[in-house]
Amino acid sequence: MAENAVKGPASYFPSIEKKYGRPVAEWQELIRSSPLAKHMELVAWLKTDHGLGHGHANALVAHTLAAGK
C-alpha cells in the first residue's frame, strides 16, 4: 500500500462519484443544507431519498460532519 494512499471515509469518494455521477462536493452541500443533524438520520436520508448504499452514505456523512456541517 502506498504511503500517500487516501484512508478513512475519503477513500470511498472515487467510487461514490463514479457510481452516482455527482461530485463529492455536491453530496456534501446536500448534507450541509439538510435540516437533519444526527449522523444516522443523515445516512438514512441519503439511502432513502437519494439511493446511496450504506457505506457510501456513511462515508459522506462522517467526512462532512468531521469537517463541520
PDB file of N, CA, C and O in Angstrom:
ATOM      1  N   MET A   1       0.848  -1.176   0.000  1.00  0.00           N
ATOM      2  CA  MET A   1       0.000   0.000   0.000  1.00  0.00           C
ATOM      3  C   MET A   1       0.892   1.237   0.000  1.00  0.00           C
ATOM      4  O   MET A   1       1.863   1.306   0.753  1.00  0.00           O
ATOM      5  N   ALA A   2       0.571   2.190  -0.824  1.00  0.00           N
ATOM      6  CA  ALA A   2       1.373   3.407  -0.934  1.00  0.00           C
ATOM      7  C   ALA A   2       1.261   4.231   0.343  1.00  0.00           C
ATOM      8  O   ALA A   2       0.227   4.224   1.012  1.00  0.00           O
ATOM      9  N   GLU A   3       2.333   4.937   0.672  1.00  0.00           N
ATOM     10  CA  GLU A   3       2.342   5.753   1.883  1.00  0.00           C
ATOM     11  C   GLU A   3       1.336   6.891   1.818  1.00  0.00           C
ATOM     12  O   GLU A   3       0.791   7.292   2.846  1.00  0.00           O
ATOM     13  N   ASN A   4       1.084   7.417   0.629  1.00  0.00           N
ATOM     14  CA  ASN A   4       0.172   8.550   0.498  1.00  0.00           C
ATOM     15  C   ASN A   4      -1.239   8.133   0.108  1.00  0.00           C
ATOM     16  O   ASN A   4      -2.020   8.963  -0.357  1.00  0.00           O
ATOM     17  N   ALA A   5      -1.573   6.873   0.289  1.00  0.00           N
ATOM     18  CA  ALA A   5      -2.911   6.395  -0.047  1.00  0.00           C
ATOM     19  C   ALA A   5      -3.950   7.078   0.835  1.00  0.00           C
ATOM     20  O   ALA A   5      -3.728   7.304   2.025  1.00  0.00           O
ATOM     21  N   VAL A   6      -5.075   7.397   0.233  1.00  0.00           N
ATOM     22  CA  VAL A   6      -6.169   8.026   0.970  1.00  0.00           C
ATOM     23  C   VAL A   6      -6.779   6.991   1.893  1.00  0.00           C
ATOM     24  O   VAL A   6      -7.019   5.851   1.495  1.00  0.00           O
ATOM     25  N   LYS A   7      -7.028   7.396   3.134  1.00  0.00           N
ATOM     26  CA  LYS A   7      -7.590   6.483   4.127  1.00  0.00           C
ATOM     27  C   LYS A   7      -8.884   7.057   4.677  1.00  0.00           C
ATOM     28  O   LYS A   7      -9.202   8.223   4.446  1.00  0.00           O
ATOM     29  N   GLY A   8      -9.618   6.246   5.396  1.00  0.00           N
ATOM     30  CA  GLY A   8     -10.844   6.701   6.040  1.00  0.00           C
ATOM     31  C   GLY A   8     -11.969   6.937   5.044  1.00  0.00           C
ATOM     32  O   GLY A   8     -11.952   6.397   3.938  1.00  0.00           O
ATOM     33  N   PRO A   9     -12.947   7.748   5.440  1.00  0.00           N
ATOM     34  CA  PRO A   9     -14.118   7.976   4.593  1.00  0.00           C
ATOM     35  C   PRO A   9     -13.780   8.472   3.187  1.00  0.00           C
ATOM     36  O   PRO A   9     -14.462   8.112   2.226  1.00  0.00           O
ATOM     37  N   ALA A  10     -12.748   9.283   3.057  1.00  0.00           N
ATOM     38  CA  ALA A  10     -12.395   9.839   1.746  1.00  0.00           C
ATOM     39  C   ALA A  10     -11.967   8.762   0.755  1.00  0.00           C
ATOM     40  O   ALA A  10     -11.982   8.997  -0.454  1.00  0.00           O
ATOM     41  N   SER A  11     -11.588   7.590   1.245  1.00  0.00           N
ATOM     42  CA  SER A  11     -11.189   6.509   0.336  1.00  0.00           C
ATOM     43  C   SER A  11     -12.375   6.024  -0.507  1.00  0.00           C
ATOM     44  O   SER A  11     -12.177   5.389  -1.543  1.00  0.00           O
ATOM     45  N   TYR A  12     -13.589   6.315  -0.075  1.00  0.00           N
ATOM     46  CA  TYR A  12     -14.790   5.931  -0.813  1.00  0.00           C
ATOM     47  C   TYR A  12     -15.140   6.927  -1.920  1.00  0.00           C
ATOM     48  O   TYR A  12     -15.927   6.599  -2.808  1.00  0.00           O
ATOM     49  N   PHE A  13     -14.575   8.130  -1.886  1.00  0.00           N
ATOM     50  CA  PHE A  13     -15.019   9.201  -2.770  1.00  0.00           C
ATOM     51  C   PHE A  13     -14.942   8.880  -4.256  1.00  0.00           C
ATOM     52  O   PHE A  13     -15.901   9.171  -4.971  1.00  0.00           O
ATOM     53  N   PRO A  14     -13.856   8.294  -4.762  1.00  0.00           N
ATOM     54  CA  PRO A  14     -13.834   7.994  -6.203  1.00  0.00           C
ATOM     55  C   PRO A  14     -14.966   7.050  -6.633  1.00  0.00           C
ATOM     56  O   PRO A  14     -15.574   7.248  -7.685  1.00  0.00           O
ATOM     57  N   SER A  15     -15.245   6.035  -5.824  1.00  0.00           N
ATOM     58  CA  SER A  15     -16.315   5.104  -6.200  1.00  0.00           C
ATOM     59  C   SER A  15     -17.693   5.745  -6.049  1.00  0.00           C
ATOM     60  O   SER A  15     -18.610   5.403  -6.794  1.00  0.00           O
ATOM     61  N   ILE A  16     -17.856   6.663  -5.103  1.00  0.00           N
ATOM     62  CA  ILE A  16     -19.125   7.376  -4.943  1.00  0.00           C
ATOM     63  C   ILE A  16     -19.390   8.225  -6.184  1.00  0.00           C
ATOM     64  O   ILE A  16     -20.490   8.204  -6.735  1.00  0.00           O
ATOM     65  N   GLU A  17     -18.381   8.966  -6.615  1.00  0.00           N
ATOM     66  CA  GLU A  17     -18.548   9.821  -7.795  1.00  0.00           C
ATOM     67  C   GLU A  17     -18.830   8.984  -9.037  1.00  0.00           C
ATOM     68  O   GLU A  17     -19.670   9.357  -9.857  1.00  0.00           O
ATOM     69  N   LYS A  18     -18.146   7.873  -9.182  1.00  0.00           N
ATOM     70  CA  LYS A  18     -18.345   7.007 -10.346  1.00  0.00           C
ATOM     71  C   LYS A  18     -19.738   6.369 -10.339  1.00  0.00           C
ATOM     72  O   LYS A  18     -20.422   6.348 -11.362  1.00  0.00           O
ATOM     73  N   LYS A  19     -20.145   5.857  -9.195  1.00  0.00           N
ATOM     74  CA  LYS A  19     -21.413   5.124  -9.121  1.00  0.00           C
ATOM     75  C   LYS A  19     -22.630   6.037  -9.223  1.00  0.00           C
ATOM     76  O   LYS A  19     -23.614   5.680  -9.871  1.00  0.00           O
ATOM     77  N   TYR A  20     -22.578   7.218  -8.588  1.00  0.00           N
ATOM     78  CA  TYR A  20     -23.766   8.064  -8.514  1.00  0.00           C
ATOM     79  C   TYR A  20     -23.712   9.275  -9.442  1.00  0.00           C
ATOM     80  O   TYR A  20     -24.697  10.004  -9.561  1.00  0.00           O
ATOM     81  N   GLY A  21     -22.565   9.499 -10.107  1.00  0.00           N
ATOM     82  CA  GLY A  21     -22.458  10.532 -11.116  1.00  0.00           C
ATOM     83  C   GLY A  21     -22.506  11.972 -10.622  1.00  0.00           C
ATOM     84  O   GLY A  21     -22.786  12.890 -11.394  1.00  0.00           O
ATOM     85  N   ARG A  22     -22.235  12.165  -9.354  1.00  0.00           N
ATOM     86  CA  ARG A  22     -22.213  13.515  -8.778  1.00  0.00           C
ATOM     87  C   ARG A  22     -20.922  13.692  -8.010  1.00  0.00           C
ATOM     88  O   ARG A  22     -20.453  12.756  -7.363  1.00  0.00           O
ATOM     89  N   PRO A  23     -20.333  14.892  -8.071  1.00  0.00           N
ATOM     90  CA  PRO A  23     -19.107  15.122  -7.301  1.00  0.00           C
ATOM     91  C   PRO A  23     -19.366  15.099  -5.797  1.00  0.00           C
ATOM     92  O   PRO A  23     -20.466  15.417  -5.344  1.00  0.00           O
ATOM     93  N   VAL A  24     -18.366  14.728  -5.041  1.00  0.00           N
ATOM     94  CA  VAL A  24     -18.476  14.660  -3.586  1.00  0.00           C
ATOM     95  C   VAL A  24     -18.892  16.009  -3.013  1.00  0.00           C
ATOM     96  O   VAL A  24     -19.686  16.065  -2.074  1.00  0.00           O
ATOM     97  N   ALA A  25     -18.369  17.085  -3.564  1.00  0.00           N
ATOM     98  CA  ALA A  25     -18.722  18.427  -3.073  1.00  0.00           C
ATOM     99  C   ALA A  25     -20.226  18.664  -3.147  1.00  0.00           C
ATOM    100  O   ALA A  25     -20.793  19.329  -2.280  1.00  0.00           O
ATOM    101  N   GLU A  26     -20.865  18.133  -4.161  1.00  0.00           N
ATOM    102  CA  GLU A  26     -22.321  18.279  -4.291  1.00  0.00           C
ATOM    103  C   GLU A  26     -23.047  17.494  -3.191  1.00  0.00           C
ATOM    104  O   GLU A  26     -24.010  17.984  -2.601  1.00  0.00           O
ATOM    105  N   TRP A  27     -22.578  16.282  -2.927  1.00  0.00           N
ATOM    106  CA  TRP A  27     -23.168  15.487  -1.841  1.00  0.00           C
ATOM    107  C   TRP A  27     -22.983  16.189  -0.498  1.00  0.00           C
ATOM    108  O   TRP A  27     -23.890  16.214   0.334  1.00  0.00           O
ATOM    109  N   GLN A  28     -21.795  16.759  -0.300  1.00  0.00           N
ATOM    110  CA  GLN A  28     -21.524  17.448   0.966  1.00  0.00           C
ATOM    111  C   GLN A  28     -22.419  18.680   1.120  1.00  0.00           C
ATOM    112  O   GLN A  28     -22.869  18.984   2.225  1.00  0.00           O
ATOM    113  N   GLU A  29     -22.672  19.372   0.044  1.00  0.00           N
ATOM    114  CA  GLU A  29     -23.558  20.533   0.106  1.00  0.00           C
ATOM    115  C   GLU A  29     -24.986  20.093   0.453  1.00  0.00           C
ATOM    116  O   GLU A  29     -25.672  20.764   1.223  1.00  0.00           O
ATOM    117  N   LEU A  30     -25.426  18.978  -0.110  1.00  0.00           N
ATOM    118  CA  LEU A  30     -26.746  18.442   0.244  1.00  0.00           C
ATOM    119  C   LEU A  30     -26.821  18.124   1.737  1.00  0.00           C
ATOM    120  O   LEU A  30     -27.809  18.442   2.400  1.00  0.00           O
ATOM    121  N   ILE A  31     -25.780  17.502   2.250  1.00  0.00           N
ATOM    122  CA  ILE A  31     -25.744  17.152   3.671  1.00  0.00           C
ATOM    123  C   ILE A  31     -25.764  18.410   4.524  1.00  0.00           C
ATOM    124  O   ILE A  31     -26.505  18.490   5.504  1.00  0.00           O
ATOM    125  N   ARG A  32     -24.953  19.389   4.153  1.00  0.00           N
ATOM    126  CA  ARG A  32     -24.901  20.644   4.925  1.00  0.00           C
ATOM    127  C   ARG A  32     -26.227  21.403   4.893  1.00  0.00           C
ATOM    128  O   ARG A  32     -26.589  22.062   5.867  1.00  0.00           O
ATOM    129  N   SER A  33     -26.942  21.312   3.792  1.00  0.00           N
ATOM    130  CA  SER A  33     -28.197  22.061   3.670  1.00  0.00           C
ATOM    131  C   SER A  33     -29.393  21.309   4.261  1.00  0.00           C
ATOM    132  O   SER A  33     -30.490  21.859   4.354  1.00  0.00           O
ATOM    133  N   SER A  34     -29.182  20.068   4.655  1.00  0.00           N
ATOM    134  CA  SER A  34     -30.265  19.278   5.245  1.00  0.00           C
ATOM    135  C   SER A  34     -30.612  19.795   6.638  1.00  0.00           C
ATOM    136  O   SER A  34     -29.724  20.192   7.393  1.00  0.00           O
ATOM    137  N   PRO A  35     -31.895  19.791   6.979  1.00  0.00           N
ATOM    138  CA  PRO A  35     -32.277  20.176   8.338  1.00  0.00           C
ATOM    139  C   PRO A  35     -31.913  19.105   9.373  1.00  0.00           C
ATOM    140  O   PRO A  35     -31.958  19.359  10.577  1.00  0.00           O
ATOM    141  N   LEU A  36     -31.558  17.920   8.903  1.00  0.00           N
ATOM    142  CA  LEU A  36     -31.176  16.833   9.808  1.00  0.00           C
ATOM    143  C   LEU A  36     -29.778  17.104  10.353  1.00  0.00           C
ATOM    144  O   LEU A  36     -28.951  17.718   9.677  1.00  0.00           O
ATOM    145  N   ALA A  37     -29.517  16.649  11.570  1.00  0.00           N
ATOM    146  CA  ALA A  37     -28.220  16.918  12.188  1.00  0.00           C
ATOM    147  C   ALA A  37     -27.499  15.657  12.657  1.00  0.00           C
ATOM    148  O   ALA A  37     -26.269  15.630  12.697  1.00  0.00           O
ATOM    149  N   LYS A  38     -28.252  14.612  13.013  1.00  0.00           N
ATOM    150  CA  LYS A  38     -27.634  13.407  13.559  1.00  0.00           C
ATOM    151  C   LYS A  38     -27.084  12.526  12.441  1.00  0.00           C
ATOM    152  O   LYS A  38     -27.665  12.405  11.363  1.00  0.00           O
ATOM    153  N   HIS A  39     -25.951  11.920  12.743  1.00  0.00           N
ATOM    154  CA  HIS A  39     -25.245  11.091  11.764  1.00  0.00           C
ATOM    155  C   HIS A  39     -26.166  10.058  11.108  1.00  0.00           C
ATOM    156  O   HIS A  39     -26.287  10.023   9.884  1.00  0.00           O
ATOM    157  N   MET A  40     -26.802   9.233  11.907  1.00  0.00           N
ATOM    158  CA  MET A  40     -27.602   8.146  11.333  1.00  0.00           C
ATOM    159  C   MET A  40     -28.868   8.654  10.647  1.00  0.00           C
ATOM    160  O   MET A  40     -29.362   8.000   9.729  1.00  0.00           O
ATOM    161  N   GLU A  41     -29.402   9.789  11.061  1.00  0.00           N
ATOM    162  CA  GLU A  41     -30.531  10.391  10.348  1.00  0.00           C
ATOM    163  C   GLU A  41     -30.100  10.791   8.934  1.00  0.00           C
ATOM    164  O   GLU A  41     -30.819  10.553   7.964  1.00  0.00           O
ATOM    165  N   LEU A  42     -28.928  11.394   8.836  1.00  0.00           N
ATOM    166  CA  LEU A  42     -28.411  11.808   7.532  1.00  0.00           C
ATOM    167  C   LEU A  42     -28.103  10.600   6.652  1.00  0.00           C
ATOM    168  O   LEU A  42     -28.377  10.622   5.452  1.00  0.00           O
ATOM    169  N   VAL A  43     -27.541   9.554   7.235  1.00  0.00           N
ATOM    170  CA  VAL A  43     -27.255   8.332   6.478  1.00  0.00           C
ATOM    171  C   VAL A  43     -28.557   7.742   5.941  1.00  0.00           C
ATOM    172  O   VAL A  43     -28.644   7.395   4.763  1.00  0.00           O
ATOM    173  N   ALA A  44     -29.555   7.628   6.793  1.00  0.00           N
ATOM    174  CA  ALA A  44     -30.846   7.073   6.371  1.00  0.00           C
ATOM    175  C   ALA A  44     -31.474   7.920   5.263  1.00  0.00           C
ATOM    176  O   ALA A  44     -32.040   7.379   4.313  1.00  0.00           O
ATOM    177  N   TRP A  45     -31.378   9.229   5.382  1.00  0.00           N
ATOM    178  CA  TRP A  45     -31.925  10.140   4.380  1.00  0.00           C
ATOM    179  C   TRP A  45     -31.232   9.955   3.026  1.00  0.00           C
ATOM    180  O   TRP A  45     -31.896   9.901   1.990  1.00  0.00           O
ATOM    181  N   LEU A  46     -29.910   9.858   3.034  1.00  0.00           N
ATOM    182  CA  LEU A  46     -29.184   9.643   1.781  1.00  0.00           C
ATOM    183  C   LEU A  46     -29.551   8.304   1.150  1.00  0.00           C
ATOM    184  O   LEU A  46     -29.665   8.198  -0.071  1.00  0.00           O
ATOM    185  N   LYS A  47     -29.732   7.295   1.972  1.00  0.00           N
ATOM    186  CA  LYS A  47     -30.102   5.975   1.472  1.00  0.00           C
ATOM    187  C   LYS A  47     -31.522   5.982   0.903  1.00  0.00           C
ATOM    188  O   LYS A  47     -31.760   5.474  -0.193  1.00  0.00           O
ATOM    189  N   THR A  48     -32.448   6.551   1.644  1.00  0.00           N
ATOM    190  CA  THR A  48     -33.858   6.520   1.261  1.00  0.00           C
ATOM    191  C   THR A  48     -34.179   7.478   0.120  1.00  0.00           C
ATOM    192  O   THR A  48     -34.801   7.089  -0.868  1.00  0.00           O
ATOM    193  N   ASP A  49     -33.757   8.718   0.257  1.00  0.00           N
ATOM    194  CA  ASP A  49     -34.142   9.747  -0.710  1.00  0.00           C
ATOM    195  C   ASP A  49     -33.213   9.850  -1.914  1.00  0.00           C
ATOM    196  O   ASP A  49     -33.614  10.352  -2.964  1.00  0.00           O
ATOM    197  N   HIS A  50     -31.977   9.379  -1.772  1.00  0.00           N
ATOM    198  CA  HIS A  50     -31.010   9.553  -2.848  1.00  0.00           C
ATOM    199  C   HIS A  50     -30.420   8.250  -3.366  1.00  0.00           C
ATOM    200  O   HIS A  50     -29.604   8.265  -4.288  1.00  0.00           O
ATOM    201  N   GLY A  51     -30.821   7.118  -2.783  1.00  0.00           N
ATOM    202  CA  GLY A  51     -30.434   5.813  -3.295  1.00  0.00           C
ATOM    203  C   GLY A  51     -28.993   5.392  -3.050  1.00  0.00           C
ATOM    204  O   GLY A  51     -28.495   4.494  -3.729  1.00  0.00           O
ATOM    205  N   LEU A  52     -28.319   6.012  -2.108  1.00  0.00           N
ATOM    206  CA  LEU A  52     -26.945   5.617  -1.814  1.00  0.00           C
ATOM    207  C   LEU A  52     -26.926   4.347  -0.987  1.00  0.00           C
ATOM    208  O   LEU A  52     -27.861   4.067  -0.237  1.00  0.00           O
ATOM    209  N   GLY A  53     -25.871   3.593  -1.128  1.00  0.00           N
ATOM    210  CA  GLY A  53     -25.647   2.435  -0.286  1.00  0.00           C
ATOM    211  C   GLY A  53     -25.211   2.893   1.099  1.00  0.00           C
ATOM    212  O   GLY A  53     -24.792   4.037   1.277  1.00  0.00           O
ATOM    213  N   HIS A  54     -25.309   2.009   2.069  1.00  0.00           N
ATOM    214  CA  HIS A  54     -25.000   2.381   3.449  1.00  0.00           C
ATOM    215  C   HIS A  54     -23.559   2.864   3.619  1.00  0.00           C
ATOM    216  O   HIS A  54     -23.327   3.900   4.241  1.00  0.00           O
ATOM    217  N   GLY A  55     -22.601   2.135   3.081  1.00  0.00           N
ATOM    218  CA  GLY A  55     -21.195   2.503   3.244  1.00  0.00           C
ATOM    219  C   GLY A  55     -20.877   3.852   2.620  1.00  0.00           C
ATOM    220  O   GLY A  55     -20.152   4.657   3.205  1.00  0.00           O
ATOM    221  N   HIS A  56     -21.414   4.099   1.441  1.00  0.00           N
ATOM    222  CA  HIS A  56     -21.177   5.380   0.770  1.00  0.00           C
ATOM    223  C   HIS A  56     -21.831   6.527   1.537  1.00  0.00           C
ATOM    224  O   HIS A  56     -21.216   7.575   1.734  1.00  0.00           O
ATOM    225  N   ALA A  57     -23.062   6.332   1.965  1.00  0.00           N
ATOM    226  CA  ALA A  57     -23.750   7.373   2.734  1.00  0.00           C
ATOM    227  C   ALA A  57     -23.015   7.646   4.042  1.00  0.00           C
ATOM    228  O   ALA A  57     -22.831   8.801   4.425  1.00  0.00           O
ATOM    229  N   ASN A  58     -22.603   6.601   4.717  1.00  0.00           N
ATOM    230  CA  ASN A  58     -21.890   6.732   5.980  1.00  0.00           C
ATOM    231  C   ASN A  58     -20.574   7.497   5.795  1.00  0.00           C
ATOM    232  O   ASN A  58     -20.240   8.364   6.603  1.00  0.00           O
ATOM    233  N   ALA A  59     -19.838   7.180   4.744  1.00  0.00           N
ATOM    234  CA  ALA A  59     -18.561   7.855   4.480  1.00  0.00           C
ATOM    235  C   ALA A  59     -18.773   9.342   4.221  1.00  0.00           C
ATOM    236  O   ALA A  59     -18.041  10.176   4.755  1.00  0.00           O
ATOM    237  N   LEU A  60     -19.767   9.677   3.407  1.00  0.00           N
ATOM    238  CA  LEU A  60     -20.046  11.084   3.104  1.00  0.00           C
ATOM    239  C   LEU A  60     -20.440  11.853   4.356  1.00  0.00           C
ATOM    240  O   LEU A  60     -19.952  12.959   4.590  1.00  0.00           O
ATOM    241  N   VAL A  61     -21.317  11.273   5.154  1.00  0.00           N
ATOM    242  CA  VAL A  61     -21.780  11.947   6.371  1.00  0.00           C
ATOM    243  C   VAL A  61     -20.627  12.092   7.365  1.00  0.00           C
ATOM    244  O   VAL A  61     -20.436  13.167   7.933  1.00  0.00           O
ATOM    245  N   ALA A  62     -19.866  11.036   7.577  1.00  0.00           N
ATOM    246  CA  ALA A  62     -18.758  11.090   8.534  1.00  0.00           C
ATOM    247  C   ALA A  62     -17.752  12.167   8.136  1.00  0.00           C
ATOM    248  O   ALA A  62     -17.317  12.952   8.979  1.00  0.00           O
ATOM    249  N   HIS A  63     -17.388  12.208   6.883  1.00  0.00           N
ATOM    250  CA  HIS A  63     -16.400  13.180   6.417  1.00  0.00           C
ATOM    251  C   HIS A  63     -16.957  14.601   6.511  1.00  0.00           C
ATOM    252  O   HIS A  63     -16.249  15.521   6.921  1.00  0.00           O
ATOM    253  N   THR A  64     -18.205  14.778   6.138  1.00  0.00           N
ATOM    254  CA  THR A  64     -18.817  16.109   6.162  1.00  0.00           C
ATOM    255  C   THR A  64     -18.976  16.618   7.592  1.00  0.00           C
ATOM    256  O   THR A  64     -18.658  17.774   7.870  1.00  0.00           O
ATOM    257  N   LEU A  65     -19.454  15.786   8.490  1.00  0.00           N
ATOM    258  CA  LEU A  65     -19.635  16.207   9.874  1.00  0.00           C
ATOM    259  C   LEU A  65     -18.295  16.464  10.555  1.00  0.00           C
ATOM    260  O   LEU A  65     -18.184  17.366  11.385  1.00  0.00           O
ATOM    261  N   ALA A  66     -17.283  15.680  10.213  1.00  0.00           N
ATOM    262  CA  ALA A  66     -15.959  15.886  10.805  1.00  0.00           C
ATOM    263  C   ALA A  66     -15.366  17.237  10.400  1.00  0.00           C
ATOM    264  O   ALA A  66     -14.600  17.845  11.149  1.00  0.00           O
ATOM    265  N   ALA A  67     -15.733  17.689   9.210  1.00  0.00           N
ATOM    266  CA  ALA A  67     -15.243  18.973   8.711  1.00  0.00           C
ATOM    267  C   ALA A  67     -16.075  20.129   9.257  1.00  0.00           C
ATOM    268  O   ALA A  67     -15.723  21.295   9.078  1.00  0.00           O
ATOM    269  N   GLY A  68     -17.176  19.802   9.921  1.00  0.00           N
ATOM    270  CA  GLY A  68     -18.086  20.827  10.451  1.00  0.00           C
ATOM    271  C   GLY A  68     -19.215  21.084   9.484  1.00  0.00           C
ATOM    272  O   GLY A  68     -19.039  21.745   8.460  1.00  0.00           O
ATOM    273  N   LYS A  69     -20.364  20.560   9.813  1.00  0.00           N
ATOM    274  CA  LYS A  69     -21.528  20.687   8.930  1.00  0.00           C
ATOM    275  C   LYS A  69     -21.813  22.140   8.734  1.00  0.00           C
ATOM    276  O   LYS A  69     -22.754  22.495   8.024  1.00  0.00           O
TER     277      LYS A  69
END
